Amino acid sequence: MTKPSAPMREPTYFILGALQDEPLHGYAIVKRAQELSDGRVRLTTGTLYAALDRLTREEMVQVAEETVVNGRARRTYELTERGLSALHEEAARMIAAARIVRDRSVRSTAATVRTVPA
């Protein structure tokens, strides 16, 4: 049996999620991650590029295109198969964790309803 991977940090999850549909440049990743997280994840430039560097080293994202805009390099990043797999594994882990809590809550509520006197 393989050891489950550690839970993914929320910013990493939403960076990968932002890239799920199409390659994006940095600012677009920031905006999409914020949208997907309902505003919970607000990435600074430093946080984003440190995460993208790490995710590139881990082969979860890759540079899809690099262009020069106004004299500055602009990289567009895309999700790799490894990154998509990690994103799906994390989503499945969160669903399983939520199911445990939800199922316990349903049982707890059912027990409470049965024990309340009429």
Phi and psi in degrees as GROMACS dihedral restraints (atoms count N, CA, C in turn):
[ dihedral_restraints ]
;  ai    aj    ak    al  type     phi  dphi    fc
    3     4     5     6     1   -84.5    20    10
    4     5     6     7     1   147.2    20    10
    6     7     8     9     1   -73.4    20    10
    7     8     9    10     1   131.0    20    10
    9    10    11    12     1   -65.0    20    10
   10    11    12    13     1   147.0    20    10
   12    13    14    15     1   -72.8    20    10
   13    14    15    16     1   158.0    20    10
   15    16    17    18     1   -65.6    20    10
   16    17    18    19     1   149.9    20    10
   18    19    20    21     1   -56.5    20    10
   19    20    21    22     1   144.2    20    10
   21    22    23    24     1   -81.8    20    10
   22    23    24    25     1   140.3    20    10
   24    25    26    27     1   -67.6    20    10
   25    26    27    28     1   147.5    20    10
   27    28    29    30     1   -57.1    20    10
   28    29    30    31     1   -44.0    20    10
   30    31    32    33     1   -59.7    20    10
   31    32    33    34     1   -40.8    20    10
   33    34    35    36     1   -62.2    20    10
   34    35    36    37     1   -45.4    20    10
   36    37    38    39     1   -56.9    20    10
   37    38    39    40     1   -45.5    20    10
   39    40    41    42     1   -78.3    20    10
   40    41    42    43     1   -24.9    20    10
   42    43    44    45     1   -65.6    20    10
   43    44    45    46     1   -48.2    20    10
   45    46    47    48     1   -62.9    20    10
   46    47    48    49     1   -41.4    20    10
   48    49    50    51     1   -62.1    20    10
   49    50    51    52     1   -36.8    20    10
   51    52    53    54     1   -63.2    20    10
   52    53    54    55     1   -31.4    20    10
   54    55    56    57     1   -91.4    20    10
   55    56    57    58     1     0.4    20    10
   57    58    59    60     1   -62.2    20    10
   58    59    60    61     1   -38.8    20    10
   60    61    62    63     1   -90.7    20    10
   61    62    63    64     1   -31.5    20    10
   63    64    65    66     1  -164.7    20    10
   64    65    66    67     1   157.6    20    10
   66    67    68    69     1   -65.6    20    10
   67    68    69    70     1   144.1    20    10
   69    70    71    72     1  -139.2    20    10
   70    71    72    73     1   154.7    20    10
   72    73    74    75     1   -88.5    20    10
   73    74    75    76     1   170.9    20    10
   75    76    77    78     1   -50.7    20    10
   76    77    78    79     1   -52.7    20    10
   78    79    80    81     1   -62.4    20    10
   79    80    81    82     1   -39.2    20    10
   81    82    83    84     1   -66.5    20    10
   82    83    84    85     1   -34.1    20    10
   84    85    86    87     1   -64.4    20    10
   85    86    87    88     1   -45.3    20    10
   87    88    89    90     1   -57.2    20    10
   88    89    90    91     1   -49.1    20    10
   90    91    92    93     1   -65.5    20    10
   91    92    93    94     1   -43.7    20    10
   93    94    95    96     1   -68.0    20    10
   94    95    96    97     1   -40.7    20    10
   96    97    98    99     1   -62.1    20    10
   97    98    99   100     1   -39.4    20    10
   99   100   101   102     1   -64.9    20    10
  100   101   102   103     1   -42.9    20    10
  102   103   104   105     1   -63.2    20    10
  103   104   105   106     1   -48.5    20    10
  105   106   107   108     1   -62.2    20    10
  106   107   108   109     1   -31.9    20    10
  108   109   110   111     1   -93.4    20    10
  109   110   111   112     1    10.4    20    10
  111   112   113   114     1    53.9    20    10
  112   113   114   115     1    38.3    20    10
  114   115   116   117     1    85.9    20    10
  115   116   117   118     1    -3.6    20    10
  117   118   119   120     1   -68.9    20    10
  118   119   120   121     1   -37.0    20    10
  120   121   122   123     1  -100.4    20    10
  121   122   123   124     1   114.1    20    10
  123   124   125   126     1  -122.4    20    10
  124   125   126   127     1    98.6    20    10
  126   127   128   129     1   -83.0    20    10
  127   128   129   130     1   132.2    20    10
  129   130   131   132     1   -83.9    20    10
  130   131   132   133     1   163.3    20    10
  132   133   134   135     1   -58.2    20    10
  133   134   135   136     1   -45.3    20    10
  135   136   137   138     1   -61.6    20    10
  136   137   138   139     1   -44.5    20    10
  138   139   140   141     1   -64.0    20    10
  139   140   141   142     1   -44.4    20    10
  141   142   143   144     1   -60.4    20    10
  142   143   144   145     1   -51.9    20    10
  144   145   146   147     1   -72.0    20    10
  145   146   147   148     1   -29.8    20    10
  147   148   149   150     1   -64.8    20    10
  148   149   150   151     1   -42.7    20    10
  150   151   152   153     1   -66.0    20    10
  151   152   153   154     1   -43.3    20    10
  153   154   155   156     1   -63.6    20    10
  154   155   156   157     1   -39.0    20    10
  156   157   158   159     1   -60.9    20    10
  157   158   159   160     1   -45.7    20    10
  159   160   161   162     1   -64.7    20    10
  160   161   162   163     1   -45.9    20    10
  162   163   164   165     1   -65.6    20    10
  163   164   165   166     1   -30.6    20    10
  165   166   167   168     1   -68.7    20    10
  166   167   168   169     1   -44.7    20    10
  168   169   170   171     1   -60.8    20    10
  169   170   171   172     1   -37.2    20    10
  171   172   173   174     1   -81.6    20    10
  172   173   174   175     1     2.3    20    10
  174   175   176   177     1    60.9    20    10
  175   176   177   178     1    33.3    20    10
  177   178   179   180     1   -95.7    20    10
  178   179   180   181     1   -26.0    20    10
  180   181   182   183     1  -132.8    20    10
  181   182   183   184     1   161.9    20    10
  183   184   185   186     1  -145.5    20    10
  184   185   186   187     1   159.0    20    10
  186   187   188   189     1   -75.4    20    10
  187   188   189   190     1   121.8    20    10
  189   190   191   192     1   -87.4    20    10
  190   191   192   193     1   -34.4    20    10
  192   193   194   195     1  -159.2    20    10
  193   194   195   196     1   146.0    20    10
  195   196   197   198     1  -131.8    20    10
  196   197   198   199     1   123.8    20    10
  198   199   200   201     1  -127.8    20    10
  199   200   201   202     1   167.3    20    10
  201   202   203   204     1  -109.3    20    10
  202   203   204   205     1   122.5    20    10
  204   205   206   207     1  -123.7    20    10
  205   206   207   208     1   121.2    20    10
  207   208   209   210     1    52.6    20    10
  208   209   210   211     1    40.2    20    10
  210   211   212   213     1    79.7    20    10
  211   212   213   214     1     3.3    20    10
  213   214   215   216     1  -119.1    20    10
  214   215   216   217     1   143.5    20    10
  216   217   218   219     1   -70.1    20    10
  217   218   219   220     1   135.2    20    10
  219   220   221   222     1  -125.9    20    10
  220   221   222   223     1   115.5    20    10
  222   223   224   225     1  -100.1    20    10
  223   224   225   226     1   138.7    20    10
  225   226   227   228     1  -108.0    20    10
  226   227   228   229     1   129.8    20    10
  228   229   230   231     1  -107.0    20    10
  229   230   231   232     1   150.4    20    10
  231   232   233   234     1  -135.1    20    10
  232   233   234   235     1   154.8    20    10
  234   235   236   237     1   -76.5    20    10
  235   236   237   238     1   138.7    20    10
  237   238   239   240     1   -93.9    20    10
  238   239   240   241     1   171.7    20    10
  240   241   242   243     1   -59.4    20    10
  241   242   243   244     1   -39.6    20    10
  243   244   245   246     1   -62.8    20    10
  244   245   246   247     1   -41.5    20    10
  246   247   248   249     1   -66.0    20    10
  247   248   249   250     1   -41.4    20    10
  249   250   251   252     1   -63.9    20    10
  250   251   252   253     1   -41.2    20    10
  252   253   254   255     1   -63.0    20    10
  253   254   255   256     1   -44.1    20    10
  255   256   257   258     1   -63.4    20    10
  256   257   258   259     1   -39.3    20    10
  258   259   260   261     1   -63.2    20    10
  259   260   261   262     1   -45.5    20    10
  261   262   263   264     1   -65.3    20    10
  262   263   264   265     1   -40.0    20    10
  264   265   266   267     1   -62.3    20    10
  265   266   267   268     1   -41.6    20    10
  267   268   269   270     1   -66.9    20    10
  268   269   270   271     1   -41.0    20    10
  270   271   272   273     1   -61.2    20    10
  271   272   273   274     1   -42.8    20    10
  273   274   275   276     1   -64.4    20    10
  274   275   276   277     1   -39.4    20    10
  276   277   278   279     1   -62.5    20    10
  277   278   279   280     1   -43.9    20    10
  279   280   281   282     1   -67.1    20    10
  280   281   282   283     1   -38.1    20    10
  282   283   284   285     1   -63.0    20    10
  283   284   285   286     1   -44.3    20    10
  285   286   287   288     1   -63.3    20    10
  286   287   288   289     1   -41.7    20    10
  288   289   290   291     1   -64.8    20    10
  289   290   291   292     1   -41.9    20    10
  291   292   293   294     1   -65.7    20    10
  292   293   294   295     1   -37.2    20    10
  294   295   296   297     1   -62.7    20    10
  295   296   297   298     1   -39.3    20    10
  297   298   299   300     1   -60.2    20    10
  298   299   300   301     1   -48.3    20    10
  300   301   302   303     1   -66.5    20    10
  301   302   303   304     1   -46.2    20    10
  303   304   305   306     1   -61.3    20    10
  304   305   306   307     1   -45.6    20    10
  306   307   308   309     1   -64.4    20    10
  307   308   309   310     1   -38.9    20    10
  309   310   311   312     1   -65.5    20    10
  310   311   312   313     1   -38.9    20    10
  312   313   314   315     1   -65.4    20    10
  313   314   315   316     1   -39.3    20    10
  315   316   317   318     1   -64.8    20    10
  316   317   318   319     1   -44.8    20    10
  318   319   320   321     1   -64.4    20    10
  319   320   321   322     1   -41.8    20    10
  321   322   323   324     1   -64.0    20    10
  322   323   324   325     1   -43.1    20    10
  324   325   326   327     1   -65.5    20    10
  325   326   327   328     1   -41.9    20    10
  327   328   329   330     1   -63.1    20    10
  328   329   330   331     1   -40.6    20    10
  330   331   332   333     1   -66.6    20    10
  331   332   333   334     1   -38.7    20    10
  333   334   335   336     1   -65.4    20    10
  334   335   336   337     1   -41.8    20    10
  336   337   338   339     1   -64.5    20    10
  337   338   339   340     1   -39.5    20    10
  339   340   341   342     1   -70.4    20    10
  340   341   342   343     1   -29.1    20    10
  342   343   344   345     1   -91.9    20    10
  343   344   345   346     1    -4.0    20    10
  345   346   347   348     1   -79.1    20    10
  346   347   348   349     1   124.2    20    10
  348   349   350   351     1   -65.1    20    10
  349   350   351   352     1   149.7    20    10
